[in-house]
């Protein structure tokens, strides 16, 4: 049975978005904007309906309002995080730090403040989707550049013997009980598999690639969230707290006034 709110344009070819918003005007305007960019959208008007739709359609990304009837956005985010690591982007008309931090601590990957331009929202969605290697819908045909004739030219066969491949980099990064497999993208602490969200995993990969080196918040915003300096650094701080809770609070050290670093093994 098709869930309530599923639109006729739904298709598995593109990342599927579940939009949970109680304001009908905002919900429909956002749905139509996302569909214009090629995203199939399922909508829900409250938290409980959103939870039911999540189980029915298994979307690729959840876009939800903080203030929802029956089950608020923070509660819905926590419920879904208990069983899924899909990307979650929260919307809020309130910029109170408590509201922002509560949403991030519940498991959201990022947030956007209403009102917003549709192009800005889509850019944030595409950024989140890139973290989990889901290709966003291509631009409209009218926006796409003409195909280059060279694109169809066969690649010439090299006439020289290729150089020998260099020694591959070990795929497992180990740090006193913490193991990060960069091939399987699995993280283990003392042999126990630890589930991380895509954003938490990207953050940990940055730390393990440079143990002992201080990474500024602006650097992490650029590398993990694809944001230029000026974005909200609370996003970084809350995700570091969540990561510490999963891999051990003593592994990531705060360097006051600068950022964070992964402790080198003693």
N, C-alpha and C positions, 0 to 999 in steps of 0.2 A: 504494500500500500504506500502511495506517495505521501510523505509527511506534509502537514499543513505548512504553507508558506513556500514550498518548493516551486520555483518558477519553471516555465516551459523551456527556458534556454539551458537548463542544466545539462551538463555533459561531463564525461570523465576525462575529456581531452585536456582540460585546464584545471588548475587548482580550484577546489570547491570551497566556498566560504560560507560559514554559518554566521549570520548576523542576528544578534539578539538585542533588540531595542524596543522599549515600550511606547515611545512617542511615534504614532503612526506616520506623521508627516516626515520626520527625520528618517524613520525606517524605510519608507518607500523611496524617498529621495536618494538615500544612500544606496539602496538596492539598484535603482535604475542607473546611478552613476557607475557602480561596479560592473554592471552588465554591459555598459557602453565600452568599458575597457576589456571585455571578453571574459570576465569571471562569472561562472555559474554561482548563483546565490540561493541559499535557503534562509528563510527568515523566521523569527520567533518573537513573540510579544512580551514574554516574561521569563523568569529564570527556570521555572519548572518545564515550560514548553521548550525552552532552549536545551535543557538536559535531555528531554525526550528526543528532540530533533538530532542532537549529537549522537545518540545511540542508533538512530534510524539511518542517518546518511553518512556518518563517519567522515566529516569534512577534513580538508587539508589545513584550514586556518579558522580560528574562532575570533570573531570581532564582536565584542559585547560592551554594553553600557554598564557603568558602575551602579547606577541607581535603577533597580528593577523591582517590580512587584513579585510577591510570593517567595522568590529566592533572589537575593541581590547578586550583582555581578561578582563581588568578591567571593561569596559563598559558592556560586556556580563555578568559578575558576578553581576553587579548592576541590570541589567534587570531581571535576574533570581531570585535574592533576593527579588524583588518586589512581587513575587508570590509563592516562594518556599523556604523551609528551608533545602533542601537537602545538604549533605556535599559537599564542594567544595575544591579541592586541586589544587593550581596553580603551574605551572612549569615556570621557567625562567632561561635563561642563564646569566642573569645580577643579580649581588648581591648588586646593588646600594640600600641603605636604602630607598630611595624615592620610588623605584619600589616595594620593599617588602611591605612597609607600605601602599602604594596605593592599592595593591591587598588585603591586610588584611582589610583595612578600607572599601573596596567595599563589603566585606562580606565573603571572603574566610576563611576557617577554618585553613588552613595551607598552606605551600609552600615547594617546593623542587627545588633545584638548578641543572640545567643541566650542564654537563652530569652526569647521575646517573646510578648506578647498578640496574638492574631490581629487584633484591631481596630487595634492599633498598626501591624502590618505592612501591613494594607490601607490605612491612612491614608498611610503612606510610599509605597506603590505608586501610589495616586491622585495624590499630589503629583508624583511623577516623571512620570506620564502627562500631567498638565496641562501640563508644560513642552513637550510636543510636540503639544499640542492633540488628543490622543486622548481622547474622552469616556469616563470610567469607567462601569461598569455602574450603573444607577439603584439606589436603595435598595430593599429588599424592600417589597412592597405593604403589609405591615403597618406599615412605618415611614413610608410616604409620607403626607403630609397630604391631606385630602380636597380635591378640585378645587373651585376657587371658581367660582360661577356667572358672575362677572364676566369669567372667563377666556375665555368664549365670546362675549362682547359685541363686536360689530364696532367697530373703531376709527373714531371719527367723522371725517368729511372736514373738514379745516380750511377755514374760510370766509375767512381772510385770506391775503394773498400771503406766502409764506415768505420769510424774509430770504435775501439772496444768500449763497452759500457763501463762506467765507473762503478765502484763498489756501492751497492744500494745502502741507503741509510736505514739503520735498524728501525723497525716499525713500532717497537715497544719502548716507551720511555718509563724508566723505573726510578722511584724516589722513596726508598725506605717504606715499603708496604703499599705505596701508590703506584699503580701500573696503568699507563695509557697506551692503548694499541691504536696507532694512527691508521691502520689498514681497516680493521673491523669497527673502529670508533667505539670500542668498549673500554670502560673504566672499572678498575677493580681496586678495592682497598682491603688489604690483608686477605687477598684471594676472593673476596666477596664482590660480586657484580653490583655496581652502583648505577642506577638509571639517572641520566642527566637530560635536561631539556637541550634542544639544539643550541640555544644561546649559552647555557652553562658549559656545554662541551666546547664551543668555540672559545669561550673565555679561558677554560682550563688549558686548551691547546696553546694559547698565547703564553700563559705562565710557564708551561712545561718546555716550551721552545726556548725560553730564556731564563733558566733558573738562577736566582740570585740577582737578577737585574731588575731595577725598579721600572715599572711600567706606569706612566702617568695616566690619569683618568682620560685626558684628551686623546692619548694614543689608543687606549682601549675602546673609546667611543668610535674612533675612526676605523679600527681594525675589526671589531666585533659587530658594531651596530651600523657601520658605514656612515657615521655622522661626522660632520666637521665640528671643530671646537665651537662651543656656544650652546650645545645641547645640554640637557639636564643631567648633571653628573650623579644625581640620586639613582638613576638607572644602574650605573656601574656599582655604586656602593651596595645597593640591595642585592644585586646578583652575586657580588663577592660574598656577602653574608650567607646567601643560600648555598653557594658552592662550598663554603667552609663547613656548613652544617652537614654536608653530604660526604666530604672527603677528610674532614678533621679540621678543627678550628685553628690548630697551630701550624698548618702547612703554608698558609698565605699570610704574610706579614704586612701590616699597615706601616707605610713610611709617611709620617705626618707632613703635610704640606706638599707632597709629591704624588704618591699613589700607592701601589702595592707591588709585592714581589713574592715569588715562590721561594721558600727557604731551601737553601742547598743542603744536601745530606751532610751530617756531621762527619 
